Amino acid sequence: MSKVSHSKSTYLEWYRLMVLIRKFELKSAQMYGQQKIRGFLHLYSGQEAVIAGTMSAIEKQDKLITAYRDHGHALAVGVSANECMAELYGKATGCTKGKGGSMHFFAADKNYFGGHGIVGGQIPLGAGVALADKYQENNAVTFCYMGDGAVRQGALHETFNMAMLWKLPVVFVVENNQYAMGTSVERTTNVLDLYKIGSAYEMPSEPIDGMDCEAVHESIEKAAKRAREGDGPTFLEMKTYRYRGHSMSDPGHYRTKEELKSFREDDPIGKVKVTILKKKYATEKELTALENEQDKLIEESVEFAENSPYPSADELHKDVYVGDYPFLK
């Protein structure tokens, strides 16, 4: 664990956010089981420290873009549980009006640019957002998240080369949860330490304990400072773990009970809770009250989604094309 001291408010916010994400994902799984949510559903349970540690280290103008395991990122930037749950239900009140679903959360007003279903598709897009920020000189940094499977995509290498050449203000973050769908990292590459890929482009790269909010915060803060000073991108390998299968359709039989148990013992929420209690930032009773508040928010989000309307037929072509296209008239 880091020796850097973090404030009481930071620890309590980490705990609140991670509990919210964990409970949201648990409820989403329950609603999926009841067939209230259809299609693909990729849960973030276990990886919460990556986004929690990020949010405490970035600035208001910074941008986020990620892959299809995107619920946690959306909740972290401030998309409400109501909007997130409604989107999973395919309702018009969802964050993408019910037209994106689980894999395509989006909130431009909160500098959150998705949610992308194509493996690795967000990597060049993240560099593009960073290029726009560099051109506009607005001191913003883009944080581009991907899974360990996405580092096999050719687009990553083209993007890394370009980002270094142009010194773009972007931080690439691979959330290495050990498995690309059901295939372990060991079965797909000789480079088991994924951060080493950045060395081919002389990009500063390092491995981070992605189950530790403190370690994540400090690595993100350092990388953001480098980007803001005009020195270009950083590649961070967050070593983390997902407790559920790749998606709800994946029972995860390729993992042993012992493996799951070992990672659950390193649970990021539990670690932060221990620190909070040890430092007397809150009592067990106060943390229980905080947890109950998140439960209430989640229950309200389900009620909101249940009572929201589906998109109307005239929404079919809206937000798809931009411009005056005669064939849409």
Stockholm file with secondary structure:
# STOCKHOLM 1.0

chainA/1-329         MSKVSHSKSTYLEWYRLMVLIRKFELKSAQMYGQQKIRGFLHLYSGQEAVIAGTMSAIEKQDKLITAYRDHGHALAVGVSANECMAELYGKATGCTKGKGGSMHFFAADKNYFGGHGIVGGQIPLGAGVALADKYQENNAVTFCYMGDGAVRQGALHETFNMAMLWKLPVVFVVENNQYAMGTSVERTTNVLDLYKIGSAYEMPSEPIDGMDCEAVHESIEKAAKRAREGDGPTFLEMKTYRYRGHSMSDPGHYRTKEELKSFREDDPIGKVKVTILKKKYATEKELTALENEQDKLIEESVEFAENSPYPSADELHKDVYVGDYPFLK
#=GR chainA/1-329 SS CCCSCCCHHHHHHHHHHHHHHHHHHHHHHHHHHTTSSCSCCCCCTTCHHHHHHHHTTSCTTCEEECCSCCHHHHHHHTCCHHHHHHHHTTCTTSTTTTSSCGGGCCBGGGTBCCCCCSTTTHHHHHHHHHHHHHHHTCCCCEEEEEEGGGGGSHHHHHHHHHHHHTTCSEEEEEEECSEETTEEGGGTCSCCSGGGGGGGGTCCEEEEETTCHHHHHHHHHHHHHHHHTTCCCEEEEEECCCSSCSSTTCCCTTSCHHHHHHHHTTCHHHHHHHHHHHTTSSCHHHHHHHHHHHHHHHHHHHHHHHHSCCCCGGGSSTTTCCSCCGGGC
#=GC SS_cons         CCCSCCCHHHHHHHHHHHHHHHHHHHHHHHHHHTTSSCSCCCCCTTCHHHHHHHHTTSCTTCEEECCSCCHHHHHHHTCCHHHHHHHHTTCTTSTTTTSSCGGGCCBGGGTBCCCCCSTTTHHHHHHHHHHHHHHHTCCCCEEEEEEGGGGGSHHHHHHHHHHHHTTCSEEEEEEECSEETTEEGGGTCSCCSGGGGGGGGTCCEEEEETTCHHHHHHHHHHHHHHHHTTCCCEEEEEECCCSSCSSTTCCCTTSCHHHHHHHHTTCHHHHHHHHHHHTTSSCHHHHHHHHHHHHHHHHHHHHHHHHSCCCCGGGSSTTTCCSCCGGGC
//
